Amino acid sequence: MSTVITYLTHTGRKPQKLMEYVIVTFLEPREVFVDGDVCGNTGEVLIVEKGTHRFRLSDPQDYTPQWRQPTVKGTTFANPMEVTFERA
């Protein structure tokens, strides 16, 4: 599986100093919503601002949990935080 980088944050801004890296995983490709906005797709390294964010996947809602809300900090591109969803 190749890794794709999303260069814009979910707010549409170019990455700044306090950016963090997250990879959201699921058994199939899905759009990933961060704080209500589409940020990228599962399997991609996503760039978000440091802090607490709510992650969810696009429909159908055949996954669990419905959302995750981790605090993202101390990540690097080589070591992103993994946010995992499973089939319901």
N, C-alpha and C positions, 0 to 999 in steps of 0.2 A: 504494500500500500504506500503510495507516495504522499508526502505531506504538502499541503497547499497553505500559503500564508495569506491571511487577510490583512491588508496594510492599513485599512481605515478602522477606527474604533466604531462601536455601535452608535456613537453620536455623530459620525461622519467626519470627525476631525482627524488630521494626521497624528500619529503617535507622538506623545510628549514624554517628558522625563519620568513621570510616575506611571508608566504603562506596565501591565502585567500580561502574562500569556496563559491561555486556557485551551485545552482540547476537550471537546464534548464527544462522548462516544455513545453509539447505539448500534444495533445489529444491521441497520440499513441507512442509507443516506436520508437525512432530514435537514430542513432549515433549522437554525438555532436562533431563538429569541433571547436577547439579553435586556432585562428591564423593559420588556414590551416591544423592543425594536429588533428587526432581523439583523443579525451580526455576521452570519456566515452559515456554514454547513458542518454537520458532524464529520469528524475526521480531519478537520482543518485546525491549524493553530490560530486561534483568535486572539486579538489584542483588545484588552479592556483596561479601564482605569483601575488603579489600586483601590480596593475597598470591597464592600459587600454588594453582590449582584444577584438577581433572580434569573435563572436559566430555565428555559422550557423548549420543547420541540414543536415543530409544525404538526398538523393533523395528518393522519387520524390519531386520536389519543389512545393508542394501544400500548402505551408505555407507562412505567412506574419509576419513581414517583411523578406526580403531575408537574412538579417543579423542584428545583434545588436552589438554595440560597447560601452559597459559601462566601467567606471573606477571602478575597484573592490578594495575596501579598507574597513577596519573596520568590517570585518565579523568574525563570529565564526562558528564552526560546528553546534551549536544549532540554529544559526541565519544566514544562508547563504543568499547571494544575490540571488534573483529569477530573472531569465531571461526567459521571456515568449514569445512563438510563438503561433500564431493562424492559423486555417485553412483559406486558401485564398478563 
